[in-house]
Amino acid sequence: MTWRHIGSLAVLLVGVVSIVVGSIKFGWSHAEFSTTFFWVIVLVGFVNGYGINKIAKLFVKGFSSMIGPASVVAFANGIATIAKAGKIINTIVYAFLIPIVRLGQIGRAIFMFFANYMINCFVGSGSGQVTVVMPVMVPLADLAGVTRQVAC
């Protein structure tokens, strides 16, 4: 283990501790987490002797494999945002609730599982699916008398 490895681990540790303290004490969220990780990347690059151009190239190379999943999550977030802004979430929840009310507890949970499964056919990303499904499944679970843990 070289001094560069130790320095890289130290920078990572400081970054993780910053995120934990920031989220608990200052209410940090995704934007602050992303910024912290960005600076961790830059500082680890400097510790390892890379220039800013090399760090940027490595960042782009590493991020290139995430373009597809990030696009799916962004698309799913767009769908959820449009559904919320258009105030159609309640309509969707009500449409799902009509067939569920006739089922028992176990039947409701199974119905919700298969509804999630069908959406999974169209949204392959787990993060994207959560973004699309949870605004519907959480209120549906509350109204149907199913716990949120079962709905998830």
N, C-alpha and C positions, 0 to 999 in steps of 0.2 A: 504494500500500500504506500503510494507516494504522497508527498505533501499536497499535490494537486487533488488527489482523491480525497484526502482529509479536508482540504479547503472546500471542495465541491459538496461534501457531506455537511460541512458546517453551514454553508450558504443555504442548502436545502433545509436543514434543521431550523435555522433562523426564519426562513420563509414559512414553514409549517407552524412554528410557534407564533409568528406574526398573525397568521390566519386564525388560529385558535383564539388568541387574545383579542384580535380585532372583531371576530364574530361574537364573542361573549361580552366584551366590554363596550364596543362601539357600534354593534349592530351591523357589521359588514355583511355584504351579500355578494352575489356573483361578480359584479363589476370590480369590487375590491379584490376578490380572490384571483380573478384573471390578471389584474394589474400586478399583484404580488408574484404570481407564477411567472409572468413575463419578465419581471426584474430578476427573479431567481435564475431564469434561463440566461439572461444577459450576464449576470455576475458569475455564474458557473462557467460561461464561455471565457470570460476574462481570466478567471482563476486558472483555466486550462491553457491559457496562452493564445487564445484565438483573437483575431481582430474583429471589428464590428461587421465587416463584410462576410467573413467566414461564419460568424454567429448567425447572421441573417440567412445565408445560404442553407445552413444546417436546419434552421427553424423552418424555412420553406420546405425543405426536403422532408422533414418530419411531419409537417402539417399536411403535405400533399396527400398522404394516405387517409386523412380525416375529412377531406373535402366532401366526399359522398355522404358519410354519416351526418356531418354537420349540415349539409343541405337538406337531408331528410328531416332532421330536428327543426331546422328553420321553417321548412314547409309546414310541418305539423303545428308549429307554434303559430304560424300564420292562420291556419285553419281554426285553431282554438281562439285566436284573437278576433277573427271575423265572426265566429259563432257568439262570442261574448258581446262584441260591439253591436251585432245585429239582434241581440237579445233573443236568440233562438235556442239557447241551452235549455230553458224551461220547457219549450215545446218538445225537444228531443227527449228530455227526461220523462215527460208525461207520456210520450208515445211508447217508451220502453216500460213504463210503469203499468200501463193498461193490461198487458198479458201477464205480468209478474204477479199482480195481486191475487190472482186465482190459484197460484202455486203455494205450497208450504215453504218453510224456511229452507230446506235442502233444495227444493226445486228452484227457488229464487237464486240461490248461490250457483247452482248448475247453469241456469239461464244466463247469469252474469258472466260465468266462465266462457260459455260458448259465444256470447256477444263479443267479449274480448278477443276470443280466438278468431272470429270472423274479421274483426278490424285488423288483427295481426296479419291476415292474408294481404291486406292492402298497404299497411305500414310495417315494413320489415324491421325497422330500428326500434329497440326497446325504449330508448329515450323519447323517440318520436311518438311511439304508441302511448306512453304515459302522458305526454303533452296533449294528445288528442282525446284520450279516453277518460282521464281522471276528472275533468270538469263535468262529465256526464255521470260517471259511475259513483262518485262520492255522494252527490245529492240523491241519486237513485237508491243507493244503499241506505241512506238515512230515511228516505220515505218508505222503502220496502221493509224496513226493520231488520236489515242485514248489517252486521258490523262492517266497519270500513276495512278492517284487516282481511275479512273474507272477500270483499269487493276487490281489494288490491291483489 
